[in-house]
Amino acid sequence: MSLPHTKIWDILNKLGPDHPDVATSYNNLGCVYESKREYDEAIEYHEKSLKIRLNKLGPDHPDVATTYNNLGIACNGKGEYDKAIKYYEKSFKIRLNKLGPDHPDVATSYNNLGCVYESKGEYDKAIEYHEKSLKILLNKLGPDHPDIAITYYNLGS
């Protein structure tokens, strides 16, 4: 058993299987698998995280939005674009309702939707979402923030 898996068992035993911190650990493991492009494993851990977060935090919690977003990233990586859009839209709705229309996390949702539409070859939609992201980020973070460069890159690609 690898070190991350050993640590998660320690956390599980200490906090119990339904604790929100366990969900965070599952979510983080999912992100590690995403970075390794092991998307099926990533989805498995994000789904475990989602189950706990929905049960313990409720369907409108920002952490639930984060998990939906990460499921979208994994599905996008697998080339399951319609599934990715479904998860990104769920994340977006929660973020918009809970954080407001000008929050940087809403900009992230717009950016991710833009990326998946670009992958689908729907370039006009991709540009529309990236421009919405850029507007929020410029307003909230300023022109010198690294996320601005990423958004400009996404607009240009």
Residue frames as a rotation matrix with the C-alpha (Angstrom) as fourth column:
MET 1
0.589 0.808 0.000 0.00
0.808 -0.589 0.000 0.00
0.000 0.000 -1.000 0.00
SER 2
-0.139 -0.659 0.739 1.41
0.604 -0.648 -0.465 3.42
0.785 0.381 0.488 -0.93
LEU 3
-0.850 -0.320 -0.418 2.06
0.526 -0.464 -0.713 6.18
0.034 -0.826 0.563 1.57
PRO 4
-0.762 0.614 0.204 -0.98
-0.575 -0.787 0.224 8.33
0.298 0.054 0.953 0.59
HIS 5
0.068 0.823 -0.564 -3.25
-0.235 0.563 0.793 5.32
0.970 0.078 0.232 0.99
THR 6
-0.320 -0.265 -0.910 -1.72
0.770 0.487 -0.413 4.51
0.553 -0.832 0.048 4.38
LYS 7
-0.995 -0.085 -0.054 -2.28
0.101 -0.829 -0.550 8.07
0.002 -0.552 0.834 5.57
ILE 8
-0.437 0.897 0.059 -5.88
-0.652 -0.362 0.666 8.09
0.619 0.253 0.744 4.42
TRP 9
0.118 0.450 -0.885 -6.52
0.328 0.824 0.462 4.95
0.937 -0.345 -0.051 6.45
ASP 10
-0.697 -0.410 -0.588 -5.02
0.693 -0.172 -0.700 6.69
0.186 -0.896 0.404 9.49
ILE 11
-0.904 0.405 0.134 -7.37
-0.411 -0.912 -0.013 9.63
0.116 -0.067 0.991 8.94
LEU 12
-0.135 0.891 -0.433 -10.33
-0.371 0.360 0.856 7.31
0.919 0.277 0.282 8.41
ASN 13
-0.092 0.050 -0.994 -9.64
0.683 0.730 -0.027 5.47
0.724 -0.682 -0.101 11.64
LYS 14
-0.861 -0.315 -0.400 -9.17
0.509 -0.562 -0.652 8.68
-0.020 -0.765 0.644 13.61
LEU 15
-0.860 0.478 -0.179 -12.11
-0.468 -0.878 -0.100 10.74
-0.205 -0.002 0.979 12.28
GLY 16
-0.123 0.829 0.546 -14.53
0.142 0.560 -0.817 8.15
-0.982 -0.023 -0.186 10.95
PRO 17
-0.538 -0.215 0.815 -15.44
0.737 0.348 0.579 7.44
-0.408 0.913 -0.029 7.32
ASP 18
0.255 0.757 0.601 -17.97
0.929 -0.365 0.066 10.27
0.270 0.541 -0.796 6.91
HIS 19
0.250 -0.232 -0.940 -15.97
0.554 -0.762 0.336 13.18
-0.794 -0.604 -0.062 8.28
PRO 20
0.980 0.163 -0.111 -15.55
0.019 -0.637 -0.771 16.20
-0.196 0.754 -0.627 5.93
ASP 21
0.262 -0.954 -0.145 -11.77
-0.813 -0.299 0.499 16.01
-0.519 -0.013 -0.854 6.38
VAL 22
-0.239 -0.250 0.938 -11.86
0.198 0.933 0.299 12.49
-0.951 0.258 -0.173 4.97
ALA 23
0.714 0.554 0.429 -13.72
0.560 -0.083 -0.824 13.91
-0.421 0.829 -0.369 1.97
THR 24
0.782 -0.498 -0.374 -10.95
-0.565 -0.820 -0.090 16.48
-0.262 0.282 -0.923 1.59
SER 25
-0.197 -0.882 0.429 -8.34
-0.505 0.466 0.727 13.72
-0.841 -0.073 -0.537 1.65
TYR 26
0.081 0.311 0.947 -10.25
0.618 0.730 -0.293 11.77
-0.782 0.608 -0.133 -0.99
ASN 27
0.948 0.315 -0.048 -10.54
0.177 -0.645 -0.743 14.90
-0.265 0.696 -0.667 -3.09
ASN 28
0.427 -0.868 -0.251 -6.82
-0.774 -0.495 0.395 15.58
-0.467 0.026 -0.884 -2.79
LEU 29
-0.320 -0.495 0.808 -5.99
-0.009 0.854 0.520 12.01
-0.947 0.159 -0.277 -3.80
GLY 30
0.529 0.590 0.610 -8.25
0.645 0.187 -0.741 12.47
-0.551 0.786 -0.282 -6.81
CYS 31
0.906 -0.229 -0.356 -6.27
-0.356 -0.868 -0.346 15.56
-0.230 0.440 -0.868 -7.78
VAL 32
-0.087 -0.972 0.217 -3.01
-0.617 0.224 0.755 13.61
-0.782 -0.068 -0.619 -7.52
TYR 33
-0.170 0.084 0.982 -4.39
0.502 0.864 0.013 10.94
-0.848 0.496 -0.189 -9.84
GLU 34
0.885 0.465 0.040 -5.54
0.297 -0.495 -0.817 13.68
-0.359 0.734 -0.576 -12.24
SER 35
0.544 -0.739 -0.397 -2.02
-0.732 -0.649 0.206 15.07
-0.410 0.179 -0.894 -12.37
LYS 36
-0.484 -0.690 0.538 -0.79
-0.340 0.715 0.611 11.56
-0.806 0.113 -0.581 -13.18
ARG 37
-0.401 0.471 -0.786 -3.49
-0.909 -0.095 0.406 11.32
0.116 0.877 0.466 -15.88
GLU 38
-0.937 0.214 -0.278 -5.01
0.252 0.962 -0.109 8.32
0.244 -0.172 -0.955 -14.12
TYR 39
-0.686 0.669 0.285 -8.51
-0.592 -0.742 0.316 9.63
0.423 0.048 0.905 -14.61
ASP 40
0.122 0.762 -0.636 -10.50
-0.010 0.642 0.767 6.56
0.992 -0.088 0.086 -13.60
GLU 41
-0.257 -0.299 -0.919 -8.79
0.888 0.301 -0.347 6.53
0.380 -0.905 0.189 -10.21
ALA 42
-0.990 -0.093 0.110 -9.28
0.057 -0.955 -0.291 10.29
0.132 -0.281 0.950 -9.91
ILE 43
-0.313 0.948 0.062 -12.99
-0.528 -0.228 0.818 9.93
0.790 0.223 0.571 -10.57
GLU 44
0.095 0.317 -0.944 -13.24
0.500 0.805 0.320 7.13
0.861 -0.502 -0.082 -8.01
TYR 45
-0.571 -0.390 -0.723 -11.76
0.819 -0.210 -0.534 9.32
0.056 -0.897 0.439 -5.26
HIS 46
-0.943 0.283 0.176 -13.72
-0.267 -0.958 0.108 12.42
0.199 0.055 0.978 -6.26
GLU 47
-0.096 0.954 -0.283 -16.94
-0.224 0.257 0.940 10.40
0.970 0.154 0.189 -6.15
LYS 48
-0.062 0.002 -0.998 -16.08
0.861 0.506 -0.053 9.20
0.505 -0.863 -0.033 -2.63
SER 49
-0.908 -0.319 -0.272 -15.45
0.411 -0.807 -0.424 12.80
-0.085 -0.497 0.864 -1.65
LEU 50
-0.707 0.684 0.179 -18.69
-0.404 -0.598 0.692 13.96
0.581 0.417 0.700 -3.24
LYS 51
0.012 0.744 -0.669 -20.76
0.341 0.626 0.702 11.35
0.940 -0.236 -0.246 -1.41
ILE 52
-0.276 -0.187 -0.943 -19.44
0.960 -0.005 -0.280 12.48
0.048 -0.982 0.180 1.97
ARG 53
-0.975 -0.173 -0.137 -19.67
0.183 -0.981 -0.064 16.18
-0.124 -0.088 0.988 1.18
LEU 54
-0.483 0.871 0.089 -23.24
-0.236 -0.227 0.945 15.94
0.843 0.435 0.315 -0.09
ASN 55
0.165 0.555 -0.815 -24.23
0.601 0.599 0.529 14.01
0.782 -0.578 -0.235 3.03
LYS 56
-0.077 -0.309 -0.948 -22.38
0.991 -0.124 -0.041 16.16
-0.105 -0.943 0.316 5.58
LEU 57
-0.805 -0.362 -0.470 -22.30
0.341 -0.931 0.132 19.62
-0.486 -0.054 0.872 3.99
GLY 58
0.241 0.956 -0.169 -25.37
0.202 -0.220 -0.954 19.67
-0.949 0.196 -0.246 1.76
PRO 59
0.307 -0.041 0.951 -25.76
0.897 0.345 -0.275 20.11
-0.317 0.938 0.143 -1.99
ASP 60
0.838 0.107 0.535 -25.04
0.353 -0.853 -0.384 23.85
0.415 0.511 -0.753 -2.08
HIS 61
0.733 -0.620 -0.280 -21.76
0.138 -0.268 0.954 23.98
-0.666 -0.738 -0.111 -0.18
PRO 62
0.626 -0.548 -0.555 -18.70
-0.774 -0.524 -0.356 25.47
-0.096 0.652 -0.752 -1.95
ASP 63
-0.401 -0.787 0.470 -16.72
-0.677 0.599 0.426 22.29
-0.617 -0.147 -0.773 -1.17
VAL 64
0.184 0.550 0.815 -19.32
0.336 0.744 -0.578 20.32
-0.924 0.380 -0.048 -3.13
ALA 65
0.931 0.122 -0.343 -18.75
-0.233 -0.524 -0.819 22.75
-0.279 0.843 -0.459 -6.00
THR 66
0.060 -0.990 -0.130 -15.02
-0.947 -0.097 0.307 22.06
-0.316 0.105 -0.943 -5.79
THR 67
-0.407 -0.184 0.895 -15.62
-0.122 0.982 0.146 18.32
-0.905 -0.049 -0.422 -6.03
TYR 68
0.656 0.660 0.368 -17.94
0.342 0.174 -0.923 18.73
-0.673 0.731 -0.112 -9.02
ASN 69
0.717 -0.459 -0.524 -15.28
-0.670 -0.662 -0.337 20.91
-0.192 0.593 -0.782 -10.63
ASN 70
-0.305 -0.918 0.255 -12.63
-0.806 0.391 0.445 18.25
-0.508 -0.070 -0.859 -10.06
LEU 71
-0.019 0.395 0.918 -14.89
0.286 0.882 -0.374 15.55
-0.958 0.256 -0.130 -11.48
GLY 72
0.916 0.358 -0.183 -15.24
-0.026 -0.402 -0.915 17.78
-0.401 0.843 -0.358 -14.54
ILE 73
0.246 -0.913 -0.325 -11.47
-0.931 -0.316 0.182 18.05
-0.269 0.258 -0.928 -14.84
ALA 74
-0.485 -0.437 0.757 -11.09
-0.320 0.895 0.311 14.26
-0.814 -0.091 -0.574 -14.73
CYS 75
0.347 0.690 0.635 -13.88
0.445 0.474 -0.759 13.69
-0.825 0.546 -0.143 -17.26
ASN 76
0.851 -0.121 -0.512 -12.40
-0.449 -0.674 -0.587 16.33
-0.274 0.729 -0.628 -19.55
GLY 77
-0.144 -0.988 0.050 -9.04
-0.874 0.151 0.462 14.58
-0.464 0.023 -0.885 -19.29
LYS 78
-0.406 0.079 0.910 -10.69
0.123 0.992 -0.032 11.31
-0.906 0.099 -0.412 -20.30
GLY 79
-0.993 0.078 -0.086 -12.30
-0.102 -0.229 0.968 12.98
0.056 0.970 0.235 -23.30
GLU 80
-0.356 0.922 -0.154 -15.79
0.925 0.371 0.081 12.64
0.132 -0.113 -0.985 -21.79
TYR 81
-0.919 -0.202 0.339 -16.66
0.223 -0.975 0.024 16.22
0.326 0.098 0.940 -22.65
ASP 82
-0.102 0.956 0.275 -20.42
-0.152 -0.288 0.946 16.12
0.983 0.055 0.174 -22.12
LYS 83
0.479 0.181 -0.859 -19.95
0.737 0.449 0.505 14.61
0.477 -0.875 0.082 -18.67
ALA 84
-0.562 -0.761 -0.324 -17.33
0.825 -0.493 -0.275 17.25
0.050 -0.422 0.905 -17.90
ILE 85
-0.693 0.375 0.616 -19.77
-0.069 -0.885 0.460 19.99
0.717 0.276 0.640 -18.91
LYS 86
0.372 0.881 -0.293 -22.43
0.213 0.226 0.950 18.51
0.903 -0.416 -0.104 -16.63
TYR 87
0.271 -0.339 -0.901 -20.06
0.958 0.189 0.216 18.59
0.097 -0.922 0.376 -13.65
TYR 88
-0.795 -0.595 0.121 -18.68
0.590 -0.804 -0.076 22.04
0.143 0.011 0.990 -14.49
GLU 89
-0.361 0.742 0.565 -22.21
-0.076 -0.627 0.775 23.43
0.929 0.237 0.283 -14.75
LYS 90
0.575 0.531 -0.622 -23.15
0.551 0.311 0.774 21.97
0.605 -0.788 -0.114 -11.35
SER 91
-0.184 -0.751 -0.634 -20.05
0.976 -0.214 -0.031 23.55
-0.112 -0.625 0.773 -9.86
PHE 92
-0.815 -0.127 0.565 -20.77
0.331 -0.903 0.275 26.85
0.475 0.411 0.778 -11.58
LYS 93
0.110 0.959 0.260 -24.35
0.131 -0.273 0.953 27.04
0.985 -0.071 -0.156 -10.27
ILE 94
0.565 0.043 -0.824 -23.28
0.805 0.190 0.562 26.46
0.180 -0.981 0.073 -6.68
ARG 95
-0.463 -0.843 -0.274 -20.43
0.872 -0.489 0.033 28.96
-0.162 -0.223 0.961 -6.93
LEU 96
-0.634 0.288 0.718 -22.61
0.235 -0.813 0.533 31.59
0.737 0.507 0.448 -8.55
ASN 97
0.408 0.913 0.024 -25.34
0.184 -0.108 0.977 31.21
0.894 -0.394 -0.212 -5.91
LYS 98
0.712 -0.124 -0.692 -23.05
0.700 0.208 0.683 30.95
0.059 -0.970 0.235 -2.88
LEU 99
-0.158 -0.922 -0.355 -20.11
0.865 -0.302 0.400 33.17
-0.476 -0.244 0.845 -3.84
GLY 100
0.423 0.397 -0.815 -21.64
0.000 -0.899 -0.438 35.72
-0.906 0.185 -0.380 -6.20
PRO 101
0.927 0.124 0.354 -21.09
0.328 0.189 -0.926 36.52
-0.181 0.974 0.135 -9.87
ASP 102
0.726 -0.675 0.132 -17.73
-0.463 -0.622 -0.632 38.27
0.509 0.398 -0.763 -9.44
HIS 103
0.642 -0.492 0.588 -15.91
-0.467 0.357 0.809 35.67
-0.608 -0.794 0.000 -7.36
PRO 104
-0.207 -0.829 -0.519 -12.66
-0.964 0.081 0.255 34.24
-0.169 0.553 -0.816 -8.78
ASP 105
-0.683 0.010 0.731 -14.04
-0.068 0.995 -0.078 30.69
-0.728 -0.103 -0.678 -8.36
VAL 106
0.515 0.855 0.061 -16.87
0.107 0.006 -0.994 31.64
-0.850 0.519 -0.088 -10.73
ALA 107
0.429 -0.473 -0.770 -14.18
-0.871 -0.443 -0.214 32.79
-0.240 0.762 -0.602 -13.16
THR 108
-0.663 -0.669 0.335 -12.54
-0.590 0.743 0.316 29.38
-0.460 0.012 -0.888 -12.78
SER 109
-0.113 0.717 0.688 -15.83
0.269 0.688 -0.673 27.74
-0.956 0.109 -0.271 -13.69
TYR 110
0.783 0.363 -0.504 -16.13
-0.320 -0.460 -0.828 29.91
-0.533 0.810 -0.245 -16.78
ASN 111
-0.039 -0.905 -0.424 -12.54
-0.973 -0.061 0.221 29.10
-0.226 0.422 -0.878 -17.71
ASN 112
-0.685 -0.232 0.691 -13.07
-0.232 0.968 0.095 25.35
-0.691 -0.096 -0.717 -17.34
LEU 113
0.375 0.863 0.338 -16.24
0.262 0.251 -0.932 25.47
-0.889 0.438 -0.132 -19.41
GLY 114
0.635 -0.212 -0.743 -14.29
-0.691 -0.585 -0.424 27.38
-0.344 0.783 -0.518 -22.05
CYS 115
-0.452 -0.892 0.033 -11.59
-0.811 0.426 0.402 24.72
-0.373 0.155 -0.915 -22.09
VAL 116
-0.456 0.316 0.832 -14.03
0.180 0.948 -0.262 21.85
-0.871 0.031 -0.490 -22.51
TYR 117
0.697 0.712 -0.092 -15.90
0.079 -0.203 -0.976 23.64
-0.713 0.673 -0.198 -25.30
GLU 118
0.231 -0.717 -0.658 -12.56
-0.935 -0.352 0.055 24.24
-0.271 0.602 -0.751 -26.99
SER 119
-0.688 -0.490 0.536 -11.85
-0.402 0.871 0.282 20.50
-0.605 -0.022 -0.796 -26.73
LYS 120
-0.004 0.798 0.603 -15.22
0.431 0.546 -0.719 19.86
-0.902 0.257 -0.346 -28.37
GLY 121
-0.687 -0.324 0.651 -14.34
0.723 -0.213 0.657 22.22
-0.075 0.922 0.381 -31.22
GLU 122
0.452 0.868 0.205 -17.03
0.845 -0.490 0.213 24.73
0.285 0.077 -0.955 -30.19
TYR 123
-0.465 -0.885 0.011 -14.69
0.847 -0.449 -0.284 27.70
0.256 -0.123 0.959 -30.40
ASP 124
-0.298 0.408 0.863 -17.25
-0.039 -0.908 0.416 30.52
0.954 0.090 0.286 -30.23
LYS 125
0.796 0.592 -0.127 -18.63
0.052 0.142 0.989 29.14
0.604 -0.793 0.082 -26.97
ALA 126
0.296 -0.779 -0.552 -15.10
0.944 0.328 0.044 28.64
0.147 -0.534 0.833 -25.66
ILE 127
-0.611 -0.530 0.588 -14.21
0.499 -0.834 -0.234 32.26
0.615 0.151 0.774 -26.38
GLU 128
0.187 0.791 0.583 -17.42
-0.174 -0.557 0.812 33.46
0.967 -0.254 0.033 -24.73
TYR 129
0.879 0.156 -0.451 -16.61
0.363 0.396 0.844 31.60
0.310 -0.905 0.291 -21.51
HIS 130
-0.044 -0.970 -0.238 -12.95
0.991 -0.013 -0.130 32.63
0.123 -0.242 0.962 -21.47
GLU 131
-0.471 -0.076 0.879 -13.94
0.225 -0.974 0.036 36.28
0.853 0.215 0.476 -21.94
LYS 132
0.633 0.733 0.249 -16.35
-0.134 -0.212 0.968 36.05
0.762 -0.646 -0.036 -19.00
SER 133
0.641 -0.491 -0.590 -13.57
0.764 0.482 0.430 34.55
0.073 -0.726 0.684 -16.91
LEU 134
-0.365 -0.862 0.351 -11.13
0.832 -0.471 -0.291 37.26
0.416 0.185 0.890 -17.96
LYS 135
-0.014 0.448 0.894 -13.55
-0.024 -0.894 0.448 40.06
1.000 -0.016 0.024 -17.08
ILE 136
0.922 0.373 -0.103 -14.01
0.061 0.122 0.991 38.75
0.382 -0.920 0.089 -13.53
LEU 137
0.450 -0.819 -0.357 -10.32
0.892 0.395 0.217 38.08
-0.037 -0.416 0.909 -13.00
LEU 138
-0.377 -0.568 0.731 -9.22
0.596 -0.753 -0.279 41.50
0.709 0.330 0.623 -14.25
ASN 139
0.271 0.610 0.745 -11.76
-0.228 -0.711 0.665 43.14
0.935 -0.350 -0.053 -11.98
LYS 140
0.966 0.254 0.043 -10.99
-0.114 0.273 0.955 41.08
0.231 -0.928 0.293 -8.88
LEU 141
0.666 -0.744 -0.051 -7.32
0.640 0.535 0.552 40.17
-0.384 -0.400 0.832 -9.19
GLY 142
0.499 -0.469 -0.728 -5.81
-0.405 -0.870 0.283 42.88
-0.766 0.153 -0.624 -11.37
PRO 143
0.853 -0.053 -0.519 -3.89
-0.511 0.115 -0.852 42.66
0.104 0.992 0.071 -14.65
ASP 144
-0.060 -0.993 -0.099 -0.66
-0.895 0.098 -0.435 41.27
0.442 0.063 -0.895 -13.14
HIS 145
0.178 0.186 0.966 -2.12
-0.745 0.667 0.009 38.16
-0.643 -0.722 0.257 -11.51
PRO 146
-0.797 -0.595 0.101 -0.89
-0.405 0.652 0.642 34.81
-0.448 0.471 -0.760 -12.94
ASP 147
-0.276 0.771 0.573 -4.47
0.506 0.624 -0.595 33.63
-0.817 0.126 -0.563 -13.59
ILE 148
0.510 0.401 -0.761 -4.84
-0.355 -0.708 -0.611 36.49
-0.783 0.582 -0.219 -16.08
ALA 149
-0.367 -0.744 -0.559 -1.97
-0.871 0.062 0.488 35.10
-0.328 0.665 -0.670 -18.15
ILE 150
-0.821 0.118 0.559 -3.55
0.143 0.990 0.002 31.64
-0.553 0.082 -0.829 -18.12
THR 151
0.201 0.979 0.032 -6.86
0.376 -0.047 -0.925 33.06
-0.905 0.198 -0.378 -19.30
TYR 152
0.343 -0.167 -0.924 -5.17
-0.746 -0.647 -0.160 35.04
-0.571 0.744 -0.347 -22.08
TYR 153
-0.759 -0.651 -0.005 -3.37
-0.550 0.639 0.538 31.86
-0.347 0.411 -0.843 -23.09
ASN 154
-0.512 0.645 0.568 -6.67
0.449 0.764 -0.463 29.97
-0.732 0.018 -0.681 -23.18
LEU 155
0.497 0.691 -0.526 -8.22
-0.077 -0.569 -0.819 32.70
-0.865 0.447 -0.229 -25.31
GLY 156
0.113 -0.557 -0.823 -5.34
-0.912 -0.387 0.136 32.49
-0.395 0.735 -0.552 -27.75
SER 157
-0.780 -0.539 0.319 -5.24
-0.416 0.827 0.379 28.74
-0.467 0.163 -0.869 -28.09
